[in-house]
Amino acid sequence: QVQLVQSGGGLVQPGGSLRLSCAASGSIFRFYVMGWYRQAPGKQRELVATITSGSSTNYVDSVKGRFTVSRDTAKNTVYLQMNGLKPEDTAVYYCYARGVDGYWGQGTQVTVSS
């Protein structure tokens, strides 16, 4: 069955960078949209960034200019390049993909702290 496997989280100092990846396996069909959500302690899960099969992107205001979402559509893989990280970016980041159905990755912790 379809699985979304994430990697790339970790601990970084403010101003640093991380790159998250999410690879979908078990499907021969490409997803229409893939993206990233995050959930910080005590907060609701929020949409961070999305990218469609046509390479249209969308970002939450707080990450515009700092984060870049990209994808390799042929591989059903989505990436999130995070630059200029701030403590408020600390959260569990979840990969998401939607075709006919929707799927979630397992989540990966991103901690930004000095």
N, C-alpha and C positions, 0 to 999 in steps of 0.2 A: 504493500500500500504506500501511498504518498507520505513521505516524511520530509520535514524541513530541519536541517542540521546546521546549527550556528557555531561560529567560532570567532575569536578575535577580541573578546572582552578582557578586562583586567583593571589594574590600578595605574593611574597616571596623575602627574602633577598638573595643577592649573596651567593652561596655556599649551599643554601637550596635545598629542594626536593619537588616535586609535583608528583602526580599520576593522569593521565588522563584516563578516561574510555569512551567507546563508545559501546553502545548496539544497535544492529539492530533488529528491530521488523517488523512483517508483512510478513515474508518470511519463508517458510518451507525448503528452500534450503540453504545450507551452502555456504558462499562466498569463492572463490578460494584465493583471496588475500585481506587483510585489512591492513590499515596503517594510517599514519599521515602526513599531510602537514602543513606548517605554512607560514604566511605572515606577515612580519614586515612592519612598516610604510615606505613608499617610496621604497619598494622592491617587487620583483616578488614573487609569491607563489613558495615555494620550497618543494620538497619531503624530509621528515625527516626520516621516517622509514617505512618499510613494513614487513609483515609476511605472508607467504603462508599457505595453509592448511597442507602442509608438514613440517611446522615450519622452513622453510628457511627464514632468516632475511636479511635485507639490511638497511644500515644507511648512511646518509650524513656524510661526513668526520668530520664536525664540532661537531658532537654529539657522535661520536664513543668513547666508554669507559665511557660515562656518562649516556646515555639513553638506556633503554631496552624496546623493544616492545615484547608483548606476547599476546596470545589469548586463549580464551575458544571456540574452534570451535563448539562444540555442542550448545553453547548459542549464537553463532555469535556475540561475544563480543571481542573487542580488547582493550589493555591497553598500556599506555606509562608511564613507570617509569622514571622520570627525576631527576637525582642527579647532584650535583655540578653545579647548575644553574648559568648562567652568564647573565649580562645585555643584551648581544647580543642575548640571547634566547627569549627576549621579542617579542611576536607576538601573533596573533590570530592563534590558532591551529585548524585544520580541520581534522576530521575523514573521511576516504575514504574506500569504500568496493566495490569489483568487483566480480560479478559472470557472468551471461549472460549479465547483465547491470551493470553500475556503479552508485554509490550513494555517496552523501556527507552529512556529519553532519552539524549542524548549526554553528559550530565554538565556541570556548571558548577562552577568553583572558588569557594569561599568562604574568604577569609582574614581572620582576626581577629587583629590585631596593633597594638601601639602604636608 
